[in-house]
Each structure stands twice: as C-alpha cells, then as structure tokens.
Amino acid sequence: MEAAAQNPQSTREGRIEISGLRHVYKGGTVALDGVDLSFGTGLFGLLGPNGAGKSTLMRILCTLLVPTAGQVRVDGYDVVAERDAVRASLGYLPQEFGAWRLQRVEEALDTLALLAGITSRGERHERIGRVLEEVGLAKVSDRKVKKLSGGMLRRLGVAQALIHDPKIIVVDEPTVGLDPEERLRFRKVMADLSQDRTIVLSTHIVSDLGSSCSDLAIIDAGKIEFRGSPADLTEQARGRVFEVDLEPGTNPAGGGYEIVATTRVEGKIRMRAVATTGTLPAGASEVDKPTLEEAYLAFMAARGRADAAISRNLGGEETS
C-alpha cells in the first residue's frame, strides 16, 4: 500500500477511480447521485436506459464537464485539477462523430494527430497506419470521410481516439443506428483493443458489450444499482426467464411478463419471456441459461423499469 501511495502510476496504470460523484444541472436535475466505481484494464460496461446518467458520467471522465461534488481520477490524475494529463491518457469516442467529411480518412487522422501534438510527420504516418489496421480501415484510407458507411465512420471515431496511443478509451453509445453486421465488427474491434487498454463502453444496448466484457455496472436515475460480472447478473435472472407453447392468437393467462421472442414450433407459438411479477404462467418452463439481455430486462423489471429496458434491440442478434 505504501508503494502505491508513493507512486500511484506504478500500480494504477489505466485505472479509473470514482468516489462520491454527484452532478446537478442548472434547474436542479440530478444526473448523478453518489456514484462510486473503480476498474482497470479490460472492457468495462456501463449499462442503463436513456437518461440514466451515462453520458454525464462519460463527459466528466473526459474533462468536458466539471462535477458538482466527488472525485474522479483517471490514470492517477484528477479530472478537475489535472485536465491536460487526463486528456493525454484518454481517447474519447462521443455518440456523434462525423467531422472532417471532405477530407480523406488518412488526411483526417493526420490533422487530428497534429492537433494531438504529434509534430513528426514520420511518427504520424506510422501511427495512422497502425490504428487503421487496428480498426479495420486500412483498405479505405484514401476514401473521403463522407463516403464511409455508418459502421466505418464509428470505427474512424475509434481510430481518432487511438491516435495518441492512450491507455484508456471512453466510448459512448457506439452502435446506435448500425446494422447487425457492423455491430459485430465494432464489438470485435473493442474486444481486441481491450486486451491491453482500459475501455469504458457506455450503452443501453446490452449486446454491445459482447463476450469480452467481464465487469459491468447498471446505472439508473443517477445511481449505480448493480456492479459485478455478466455471470453475476444472469444468475440473478434464474427462475424469471421462461418459455411457453401457445395456440396461435392466444396469450398466457394473468400477464406479468415481457416478451423477448416468439417462434413457431410444430404449429404452436413458442414464447420466450421474462416474468415481471416473479410468478410464471401456467404451463411455462424455466430457461436454464438466460442471456445477458434477458438478465438485464429481468433486473430492470424487478425495479419497475421494464419499459426502459426494452427500448432497445432485445434478443435480436447473437453476441460475439
């Protein structure tokens, strides 16, 4: 402990430490209310419905917003007192990235690298080539930014976040509007990058996290309501996810459930759903292995927030 106190960088490279974080906007809206989190290398998922406080937290991490109270340290640096050091350690991909549309991909990254303080043309050329390979855009380096697909544009956003070789990458709602194929590509990029970096991925789409996420938190109404592994969250959903076979045009009696998916099996409709009341309908059988999406829906349903949890693409694609 003493060695860490004398040289926090020696044991906390790439760590993010959040203590008692609170933010209140003008007018009195409480966006964050006593957030405590600490994590390091790997992919950390921050789940929560729209309006939960995720983007406010991301902006504070990136020194774009000064918190009302509490402390945040990024790679050992305070986000308020040491903003320049934080920015040197961190790359940020916001929800919207679409700048430099008239430049070629390579030109846009060269401009951004120069703005990041990389004055050597040779060093910029080397870094641009490396990050384009990392995000799978090397073959379109000569293409104008405005000609990129939505998925390519998001990956270019990752490239600009990587250009100064940060230890930490903050990604805010990365796949909104992307098709399933581009989502899979994006998740693979995130999985590869998280091997030796800290990645904070904020999303309301559970499948964005993919299989490389081993640590996550759920935020709702500005508070951390769950912290643990995906396995911890799915374990909590046991006994609440079920399947039931129905005659076409019928529904289980009693209600108290949210439908995840329906399929036709031997002339009947097999409905997969999450119980919101804790009681399964007659004839239903428990699902042995709930998915992470179903576990998130079950968790939010238990809080009376099933409507927020299903405002996304539940069960529509496989996770990587």
C-alpha positions as YAML, in Angstrom:
chain: A
units: angstrom
residues:
- id: 1
  name: MET
  ca: [0.00, 0.00, 0.00]
- id: 2
  name: GLU
  ca: [2.83, 2.41, 0.82]
- id: 3
  name: ALA
  ca: [4.50, 1.88, -2.56]
- id: 4
  name: ALA
  ca: [1.23, 2.59, -4.34]
- id: 5
  name: ALA
  ca: [0.77, 5.80, -2.35]
- id: 6
  name: GLN
  ca: [4.27, 7.00, -3.24]
- id: 7
  name: ASN
  ca: [3.90, 6.16, -6.92]
- id: 8
  name: PRO
  ca: [0.26, 5.63, -7.91]
- id: 9
  name: GLN
  ca: [1.20, 5.16, -11.57]
- id: 10
  name: SER
  ca: [3.18, 2.03, -10.76]
- id: 11
  name: THR
  ca: [0.06, 0.05, -9.77]
- id: 12
  name: ARG
  ca: [-2.79, 2.06, -11.25]
- id: 13
  name: GLU
  ca: [-1.92, 2.45, -14.91]
- id: 14
  name: GLY
  ca: [-5.10, 2.93, -16.85]
- id: 15
  name: ARG
  ca: [-7.29, 2.79, -13.75]
- id: 16
  name: ILE
  ca: [-10.39, 4.85, -13.27]
- id: 17
  name: GLU
  ca: [-11.45, 5.64, -9.71]
- id: 18
  name: ILE
  ca: [-14.74, 7.40, -8.98]
- id: 19
  name: SER
  ca: [-15.78, 8.36, -5.46]
- id: 20
  name: GLY
  ca: [-18.95, 10.09, -4.27]
- id: 21
  name: LEU
  ca: [-19.59, 11.56, -7.72]
- id: 22
  name: ARG
  ca: [-22.58, 13.85, -7.97]
- id: 23
  name: HIS
  ca: [-23.72, 16.20, -10.71]
- id: 24
  name: VAL
  ca: [-26.69, 18.54, -10.68]
- id: 25
  name: TYR
  ca: [-27.57, 20.55, -13.79]
- id: 26
  name: LYS
  ca: [-28.91, 24.09, -13.71]
- id: 27
  name: GLY
  ca: [-32.58, 23.88, -12.86]
- id: 28
  name: GLY
  ca: [-31.99, 21.17, -10.27]
- id: 29
  name: THR
  ca: [-31.92, 18.00, -12.39]
- id: 30
  name: VAL
  ca: [-29.79, 15.42, -10.56]
- id: 31
  name: ALA
  ca: [-27.91, 13.44, -13.23]
- id: 32
  name: LEU
  ca: [-25.50, 11.58, -10.92]
- id: 33
  name: ASP
  ca: [-26.13, 10.90, -7.27]
- id: 34
  name: GLY
  ca: [-23.27, 9.36, -5.29]
- id: 35
  name: VAL
  ca: [-21.52, 7.20, -7.90]
- id: 36
  name: ASP
  ca: [-18.64, 5.00, -6.68]
- id: 37
  name: LEU
  ca: [-16.72, 2.88, -9.20]
- id: 38
  name: SER
  ca: [-13.18, 1.56, -9.68]
- id: 39
  name: PHE
  ca: [-11.80, -0.55, -12.53]
- id: 40
  name: GLY
  ca: [-8.76, -1.06, -14.75]
- id: 41
  name: THR
  ca: [-7.53, -2.87, -17.88]
- id: 42
  name: GLY
  ca: [-10.23, -4.61, -19.89]
- id: 43
  name: LEU
  ca: [-13.67, -3.79, -21.20]
- id: 44
  name: PHE
  ca: [-15.91, -2.24, -18.54]
- id: 45
  name: GLY
  ca: [-19.58, -1.99, -19.48]
- id: 46
  name: LEU
  ca: [-21.84, 0.78, -18.19]
- id: 47
  name: LEU
  ca: [-25.45, -0.21, -18.85]
- id: 48
  name: GLY
  ca: [-28.54, 1.85, -18.29]
- id: 49
  name: PRO
  ca: [-31.61, 3.27, -20.02]
- id: 50
  name: ASN
  ca: [-31.56, 6.57, -21.85]
- id: 51
  name: GLY
  ca: [-31.45, 9.41, -19.33]
- id: 52
  name: ALA
  ca: [-29.85, 7.28, -16.60]
- id: 53
  name: GLY
  ca: [-26.75, 9.49, -16.32]
- id: 54
  name: LYS
  ca: [-24.34, 7.56, -18.55]
- id: 55
  name: SER
  ca: [-23.41, 10.42, -20.88]
- id: 56
  name: THR
  ca: [-22.97, 12.83, -17.96]
- id: 57
  name: LEU
  ca: [-20.52, 10.37, -16.40]
- id: 58
  name: MET
  ca: [-18.66, 9.95, -19.71]
- id: 59
  name: ARG
  ca: [-18.32, 13.72, -20.13]
- id: 60
  name: ILE
  ca: [-16.94, 14.08, -16.61]
- id: 61
  name: LEU
  ca: [-14.39, 11.31, -17.25]
- id: 62
  name: CYS
  ca: [-13.28, 13.16, -20.39]
- id: 63
  name: THR
  ca: [-12.93, 16.51, -18.55]
- id: 64
  name: LEU
  ca: [-15.75, 18.05, -20.61]
- id: 65
  name: LEU
  ca: [-17.89, 18.66, -17.55]
- id: 66
  name: VAL
  ca: [-16.96, 19.68, -14.00]
- id: 67
  name: PRO
  ca: [-18.82, 17.61, -11.41]
- id: 68
  name: THR
  ca: [-20.85, 19.19, -8.65]
- id: 69
  name: ALA
  ca: [-19.22, 17.02, -5.99]
- id: 70
  name: GLY
  ca: [-16.99, 13.97, -5.55]
- id: 71
  name: GLN
  ca: [-13.69, 12.96, -7.10]
- id: 72
  name: VAL
  ca: [-12.68, 11.21, -10.31]
- id: 73
  name: ARG
  ca: [-9.14, 10.06, -11.04]
- id: 74
  name: VAL
  ca: [-8.14, 8.81, -14.49]
- id: 75
  name: ASP
  ca: [-4.79, 7.05, -14.69]
- id: 76
  name: GLY
  ca: [-3.97, 8.63, -11.33]
- id: 77
  name: TYR
  ca: [-4.87, 12.18, -12.40]
- id: 78
  name: ASP
  ca: [-7.74, 14.31, -11.08]
- id: 79
  name: VAL
  ca: [-10.20, 15.23, -13.85]
- id: 80
  name: VAL
  ca: [-10.65, 18.76, -12.49]
- id: 81
  name: ALA
  ca: [-7.17, 19.73, -11.24]
- id: 82
  name: GLU
  ca: [-5.12, 17.85, -13.89]
- id: 83
  name: ARG
  ca: [-7.21, 18.03, -17.04]
- id: 84
  name: ASP
  ca: [-4.30, 18.10, -19.50]
- id: 85
  name: ALA
  ca: [-2.75, 14.95, -18.00]
- id: 86
  name: VAL
  ca: [-6.11, 13.19, -18.11]
- id: 87
  name: ARG
  ca: [-6.60, 14.11, -21.75]
- id: 88
  name: ALA
  ca: [-3.15, 12.77, -22.63]
- id: 89
  name: SER
  ca: [-4.08, 9.40, -21.10]
- id: 90
  name: LEU
  ca: [-7.52, 9.14, -22.63]
- id: 91
  name: GLY
  ca: [-9.22, 8.77, -26.00]
- id: 92
  name: TYR
  ca: [-12.91, 9.61, -26.45]
- id: 93
  name: LEU
  ca: [-15.50, 8.47, -28.97]
- id: 94
  name: PRO
  ca: [-18.70, 10.51, -28.43]
- id: 95
  name: GLN
  ca: [-22.17, 9.48, -29.54]
- id: 96
  name: GLU
  ca: [-21.84, 11.58, -32.68]
- id: 97
  name: PHE
  ca: [-18.64, 11.58, -34.72]
- id: 98
  name: GLY
  ca: [-18.81, 12.98, -38.23]
- id: 99
  name: ALA
  ca: [-16.19, 15.69, -38.61]
- id: 100
  name: TRP
  ca: [-13.72, 16.20, -41.46]
- id: 101
  name: ARG
  ca: [-16.23, 14.95, -44.06]
- id: 102
  name: LEU
  ca: [-14.43, 16.44, -47.06]
- id: 103
  name: GLN
  ca: [-11.03, 15.01, -46.15]
- id: 104
  name: ARG
  ca: [-9.77, 11.55, -46.95]
- id: 105
  name: VAL
  ca: [-9.60, 9.14, -43.99]
- id: 106
  name: GLU
  ca: [-5.81, 9.36, -43.83]
- id: 107
  name: GLU
  ca: [-5.88, 13.16, -44.09]
- id: 108
  name: ALA
  ca: [-8.46, 13.47, -41.32]
- id: 109
  name: LEU
  ca: [-6.37, 11.34, -38.97]
- id: 110
  name: ASP
  ca: [-3.23, 13.28, -39.87]
- id: 111
  name: THR
  ca: [-5.00, 16.53, -38.93]
- id: 112
  name: LEU
  ca: [-6.21, 15.04, -35.65]
- id: 113
  name: ALA
  ca: [-2.76, 13.62, -34.86]
- id: 114
  name: LEU
  ca: [-1.23, 17.05, -35.43]
- id: 115
  name: LEU
  ca: [-3.82, 18.59, -33.11]
- id: 116
  name: ALA
  ca: [-2.90, 15.95, -30.53]
- id: 117
  name: GLY
  ca: [0.66, 17.28, -30.55]
- id: 118
  name: ILE
  ca: [2.38, 14.71, -32.78]
- id: 119
  name: THR
  ca: [4.57, 17.07, -34.80]
- id: 120
  name: SER
  ca: [6.78, 14.49, -36.50]
- id: 121
  name: ARG
  ca: [5.37, 13.61, -39.93]
- id: 122
  name: GLY
  ca: [7.06, 10.21, -39.81]
- id: 123
  name: GLU
  ca: [5.59, 9.39, -36.42]
- id: 124
  name: ARG
  ca: [2.13, 10.49, -37.56]
- id: 125
  name: HIS
  ca: [2.39, 8.30, -40.68]
- id: 126
  name: GLU
  ca: [3.39, 5.28, -38.58]
- id: 127
  name: ARG
  ca: [0.61, 5.78, -36.04]
- id: 128
  name: ILE
  ca: [-2.06, 6.36, -38.68]
- id: 129
  name: GLY
  ca: [-1.12, 3.13, -40.44]
- id: 130
  name: ARG
  ca: [-1.19, 1.21, -37.17]
- id: 131
  name: VAL
  ca: [-4.55, 2.47, -35.94]
- id: 132
  name: LEU
  ca: [-6.20, 1.98, -39.34]
- id: 133
  name: GLU
  ca: [-5.09, -1.66, -39.22]
- id: 134
  name: GLU
  ca: [-6.42, -1.99, -35.67]
- id: 135
  name: VAL
  ca: [-9.88, -0.75, -36.60]
- id: 136
  name: GLY
  ca: [-10.04, -2.45, -40.00]
- id: 137
  name: LEU
  ca: [-9.96, 0.65, -42.19]
- id: 138
  name: ALA
  ca: [-6.55, 0.29, -43.84]
- id: 139
  name: LYS
  ca: [-8.14, -0.53, -47.22]
- id: 140
  name: VAL
  ca: [-10.20, 2.68, -47.27]
- id: 141
  name: SER
  ca: [-7.51, 5.13, -46.14]
- id: 142
  name: ASP
  ca: [-7.92, 7.10, -49.41]
- id: 143
  name: ARG
  ca: [-11.70, 7.30, -49.21]
- id: 144
  name: LYS
  ca: [-13.36, 10.58, -48.27]
- id: 145
  name: VAL
  ca: [-14.95, 10.55, -44.82]
- id: 146
  name: LYS
  ca: [-18.36, 11.46, -46.28]
- id: 147
  name: LYS
  ca: [-18.27, 8.25, -48.35]
- id: 148
  name: LEU
  ca: [-17.88, 5.95, -45.33]
- id: 149
  name: SER
  ca: [-20.71, 3.74, -44.13]
- id: 150
  name: GLY
  ca: [-22.12, 4.30, -40.65]
- id: 151
  name: GLY
  ca: [-20.07, 1.45, -39.24]
- id: 152
  name: MET
  ca: [-16.88, 2.65, -40.88]
- id: 153
  name: LEU
  ca: [-17.49, 6.13, -39.50]
- id: 154
  name: ARG
  ca: [-17.77, 4.71, -35.97]
- id: 155
  name: ARG
  ca: [-14.52, 2.81, -36.48]
- id: 156
  name: LEU
  ca: [-12.88, 6.00, -37.75]
- id: 157
  name: GLY
  ca: [-14.05, 7.55, -34.48]
- id: 158
  name: VAL
  ca: [-12.21, 4.80, -32.64]
- id: 159
  name: ALA
  ca: [-9.12, 5.46, -34.77]
- id: 160
  name: GLN
  ca: [-9.10, 9.15, -33.82]
- id: 161
  name: ALA
  ca: [-9.46, 8.17, -30.17]
- id: 162
  name: LEU
  ca: [-6.41, 5.89, -30.53]
- id: 163
  name: ILE
  ca: [-4.16, 8.25, -32.47]
- id: 164
  name: HIS
  ca: [-2.19, 9.47, -29.43]
- id: 165
  name: ASP
  ca: [-1.90, 5.91, -28.04]
- id: 166
  name: PRO
  ca: [-3.97, 6.41, -24.86]
- id: 167
  name: LYS
  ca: [-4.21, 3.89, -22.02]
- id: 168
  name: ILE
  ca: [-7.96, 4.49, -21.67]
- id: 169
  name: ILE
  ca: [-10.74, 4.74, -24.26]
- id: 170
  name: VAL
  ca: [-14.19, 6.06, -23.43]
- id: 171
  name: VAL
  ca: [-16.94, 5.04, -25.86]
- id: 172
  name: ASP
  ca: [-20.45, 6.47, -25.57]
- id: 173
  name: GLU
  ca: [-23.40, 4.62, -27.22]
- id: 174
  name: PRO
  ca: [-21.24, 3.24, -30.05]
- id: 175
  name: THR
  ca: [-23.64, 1.21, -32.22]
- id: 176
  name: VAL
  ca: [-26.87, 3.21, -32.36]
- id: 177
  name: GLY
  ca: [-28.10, 3.08, -35.95]
- id: 178
  name: LEU
  ca: [-25.68, 0.37, -37.09]
- id: 179
  name: ASP
  ca: [-26.82, -2.84, -38.78]
- id: 180
  name: PRO
  ca: [-26.07, -6.23, -37.10]
- id: 181
  name: GLU
  ca: [-23.00, -6.92, -39.26]
- id: 182
  name: GLU
  ca: [-21.40, -3.58, -38.39]
- id: 183
  name: ARG
  ca: [-22.23, -4.15, -34.73]
- id: 184
  name: LEU
  ca: [-20.34, -7.44, -34.82]
- id: 185
  name: ARG
  ca: [-17.34, -5.75, -36.43]
- id: 186
  name: PHE
  ca: [-17.38, -2.98, -33.85]
- id: 187
  name: ARG
  ca: [-17.55, -5.44, -30.96]
- id: 188
  name: LYS
  ca: [-14.55, -7.32, -32.36]
- id: 189
  name: VAL
  ca: [-12.56, -4.07, -32.51]
- id: 190
  name: MET
  ca: [-13.46, -3.35, -28.88]
- id: 191
  name: ALA
  ca: [-12.53, -6.89, -27.80]
- id: 192
  name: ASP
  ca: [-9.12, -6.66, -29.48]
- id: 193
  name: LEU
  ca: [-8.35, -3.22, -28.06]
- id: 194
  name: SER
  ca: [-9.34, -4.19, -24.51]
- id: 195
  name: GLN
  ca: [-6.52, -6.72, -24.24]
- id: 196
  name: ASP
  ca: [-4.05, -4.06, -23.10]
- id: 197
  name: ARG
  ca: [-6.19, -0.97, -22.52]
- id: 198
  name: THR
  ca: [-9.00, 0.16, -20.26]
- id: 199
  name: ILE
  ca: [-12.17, 0.62, -22.30]
- id: 200
  name: VAL
  ca: [-15.28, 2.19, -20.81]
- id: 201
  name: LEU
  ca: [-18.26, 1.36, -23.00]
- id: 202
  name: SER
  ca: [-21.48, 3.15, -22.13]
- id: 203
  name: THR
  ca: [-24.63, 1.80, -23.78]
- id: 204
  name: HIS
  ca: [-28.31, 0.98, -23.42]
- id: 205
  name: ILE
  ca: [-27.91, -1.90, -25.91]
- id: 206
  name: VAL
  ca: [-26.76, -4.91, -23.91]
- id: 207
  name: SER
  ca: [-25.35, -6.83, -26.88]
- id: 208
  name: ASP
  ca: [-22.84, -4.01, -27.47]
- id: 209
  name: LEU
  ca: [-20.76, -5.47, -24.63]
- id: 210
  name: GLY
  ca: [-20.09, -8.80, -26.33]
- id: 211
  name: SER
  ca: [-18.32, -11.72, -24.67]
- id: 212
  name: SER
  ca: [-15.14, -9.74, -23.90]
- id: 213
  name: CYS
  ca: [-16.85, -7.80, -21.10]
- id: 214
  name: SER
  ca: [-16.14, -9.35, -17.69]
- id: 215
  name: ASP
  ca: [-17.10, -6.40, -15.49]
- id: 216
  name: LEU
  ca: [-20.12, -4.13, -15.68]
- id: 217
  name: ALA
  ca: [-22.36, -1.76, -13.78]
- id: 218
  name: ILE
  ca: [-26.00, -0.77, -14.23]
- id: 219
  name: ILE
  ca: [-26.86, 2.87, -13.63]
- id: 220
  name: ASP
  ca: [-30.41, 4.13, -13.27]
- id: 221
  name: ALA
  ca: [-31.61, 7.58, -12.22]
- id: 222
  name: GLY
  ca: [-28.03, 8.61, -11.47]
- id: 223
  name: LYS
  ca: [-27.24, 5.75, -9.08]
- id: 224
  name: ILE
  ca: [-25.25, 2.54, -9.50]
- id: 225
  name: GLU
  ca: [-27.81, -0.20, -8.93]
- id: 226
  name: PHE
  ca: [-25.69, -3.23, -9.86]
- id: 227
  name: ARG
  ca: [-21.96, -3.94, -10.03]
- id: 228
  name: GLY
  ca: [-20.47, -7.30, -10.95]
- id: 229
  name: SER
  ca: [-19.76, -9.72, -13.78]
- id: 230
  name: PRO
  ca: [-22.19, -10.70, -16.55]
- id: 231
  name: ALA
  ca: [-22.39, -14.11, -14.86]
- id: 232
  name: ASP
  ca: [-23.47, -12.44, -11.59]
- id: 233
  name: LEU
  ca: [-26.25, -10.60, -13.41]
- id: 234
  name: THR
  ca: [-27.52, -13.67, -15.29]
- id: 235
  name: GLU
  ca: [-27.53, -15.67, -12.06]
- id: 236
  name: GLN
  ca: [-29.97, -13.15, -10.59]
- id: 237
  name: ALA
  ca: [-32.34, -13.84, -13.51]
- id: 238
  name: ARG
  ca: [-32.67, -17.56, -12.84]
- id: 239
  name: GLY
  ca: [-36.30, -18.56, -12.35]
- id: 240
  name: ARG
  ca: [-37.63, -15.47, -14.08]
- id: 241
  name: VAL
  ca: [-36.99, -16.27, -17.75]
- id: 242
  name: PHE
  ca: [-39.37, -18.82, -19.23]
- id: 243
  name: GLU
  ca: [-40.74, -20.41, -22.39]
- id: 244
  name: VAL
  ca: [-44.30, -21.47, -23.02]
- id: 245
  name: ASP
  ca: [-46.03, -23.04, -26.05]
- id: 246
  name: LEU
  ca: [-49.31, -21.40, -27.04]
- id: 247
  name: GLU
  ca: [-52.01, -21.83, -29.61]
- id: 248
  name: PRO
  ca: [-51.74, -19.12, -32.30]
- id: 249
  name: GLY
  ca: [-53.55, -15.94, -31.28]
- id: 250
  name: THR
  ca: [-53.51, -16.69, -27.54]
- id: 251
  name: ASN
  ca: [-51.52, -15.31, -24.62]
- id: 252
  name: PRO
  ca: [-50.67, -16.74, -21.19]
- id: 253
  name: ALA
  ca: [-53.28, -16.00, -18.57]
- id: 254
  name: GLY
  ca: [-52.50, -13.49, -15.86]
- id: 255
  name: GLY
  ca: [-49.98, -11.21, -17.59]
- id: 256
  name: GLY
  ca: [-46.98, -10.00, -15.62]
- id: 257
  name: TYR
  ca: [-44.34, -10.69, -18.25]
- id: 258
  name: GLU
  ca: [-42.33, -9.04, -21.03]
- id: 259
  name: ILE
  ca: [-41.96, -10.94, -24.31]
- id: 260
  name: VAL
  ca: [-38.41, -11.49, -25.54]
- id: 261
  name: ALA
  ca: [-39.04, -13.56, -28.68]
- id: 262
  name: THR
  ca: [-41.60, -15.77, -30.40]
- id: 263
  name: THR
  ca: [-41.02, -18.69, -32.75]
- id: 264
  name: ARG
  ca: [-43.32, -21.20, -34.47]
- id: 265
  name: VAL
  ca: [-42.80, -24.81, -33.33]
- id: 266
  name: GLU
  ca: [-44.96, -27.66, -34.67]
- id: 267
  name: GLY
  ca: [-47.97, -25.45, -35.28]
- id: 268
  name: LYS
  ca: [-47.74, -23.65, -31.96]
- id: 269
  name: ILE
  ca: [-46.18, -20.34, -30.93]
- id: 270
  name: ARG
  ca: [-43.28, -20.71, -28.50]
- id: 271
  name: MET
  ca: [-43.00, -17.54, -26.49]
- id: 272
  name: ARG
  ca: [-39.84, -16.67, -24.56]
- id: 273
  name: ALA
  ca: [-40.37, -14.02, -21.89]
- id: 274
  name: VAL
  ca: [-39.29, -12.53, -18.59]
- id: 275
  name: ALA
  ca: [-41.66, -12.60, -15.62]
- id: 276
  name: THR
  ca: [-42.08, -9.15, -14.10]
- id: 277
  name: THR
  ca: [-44.05, -10.32, -11.06]
- id: 278
  name: GLY
  ca: [-41.92, -13.32, -10.06]
- id: 279
  name: THR
  ca: [-44.71, -15.79, -10.93]
- id: 280
  name: LEU
  ca: [-44.51, -17.87, -14.11]
- id: 281
  name: PRO
  ca: [-47.67, -18.51, -16.18]
- id: 282
  name: ALA
  ca: [-49.31, -21.94, -16.15]
- id: 283
  name: GLY
  ca: [-47.52, -24.40, -18.44]
- id: 284
  name: ALA
  ca: [-44.32, -22.34, -18.60]
- id: 285
  name: SER
  ca: [-40.87, -23.86, -18.14]
- id: 286
  name: GLU
  ca: [-37.86, -22.03, -16.74]
- id: 287
  name: VAL
  ca: [-34.94, -21.26, -19.06]
- id: 288
  name: ASP
  ca: [-31.75, -22.78, -17.64]
- id: 289
  name: LYS
  ca: [-29.37, -20.25, -19.12]
- id: 290
  name: PRO
  ca: [-30.79, -16.74, -19.50]
- id: 291
  name: THR
  ca: [-28.92, -14.43, -21.86]
- id: 292
  name: LEU
  ca: [-27.33, -11.23, -20.62]
- id: 293
  name: GLU
  ca: [-30.06, -9.25, -22.40]
- id: 294
  name: GLU
  ca: [-32.74, -11.24, -20.58]
- id: 295
  name: ALA
  ca: [-30.93, -10.80, -17.28]
- id: 296
  name: TYR
  ca: [-30.83, -7.03, -17.78]
- id: 297
  name: LEU
  ca: [-34.54, -6.98, -18.62]
- id: 298
  name: ALA
  ca: [-35.31, -9.09, -15.52]
- id: 299
  name: PHE
  ca: [-33.23, -6.77, -13.35]
- id: 300
  name: MET
  ca: [-34.96, -3.66, -14.64]
- id: 301
  name: ALA
  ca: [-38.37, -5.30, -14.46]
- id: 302
  name: ALA
  ca: [-37.79, -6.03, -10.78]
- id: 303
  name: ARG
  ca: [-37.28, -2.28, -10.34]
- id: 304
  name: GLY
  ca: [-40.46, -1.50, -12.23]
- id: 305
  name: ARG
  ca: [-38.42, -0.29, -15.19]
- id: 306
  name: ALA
  ca: [-39.11, -2.95, -17.82]
- id: 307
  name: ASP
  ca: [-40.27, -0.22, -20.22]
- id: 308
  name: ALA
  ca: [-36.79, 1.34, -20.13]
- id: 309
  name: ALA
  ca: [-35.01, -1.98, -20.58]
- id: 310
  name: ILE
  ca: [-36.91, -2.94, -23.72]
- id: 311
  name: SER
  ca: [-36.30, 0.36, -25.53]
- id: 312
  name: ARG
  ca: [-33.52, -1.49, -27.36]
- id: 313
  name: ASN
  ca: [-32.92, -4.47, -29.60]
- id: 314
  name: LEU
  ca: [-33.54, -7.35, -27.18]
- id: 315
  name: GLY
  ca: [-32.61, -10.82, -28.33]
- id: 316
  name: GLY
  ca: [-32.28, -9.77, -31.96]
- id: 317
  name: GLU
  ca: [-28.75, -10.97, -32.62]
- id: 318
  name: GLU
  ca: [-26.02, -13.18, -31.27]
- id: 319
  name: THR
  ca: [-23.32, -11.72, -29.05]
- id: 320
  name: SER
  ca: [-19.74, -12.05, -30.15]
...
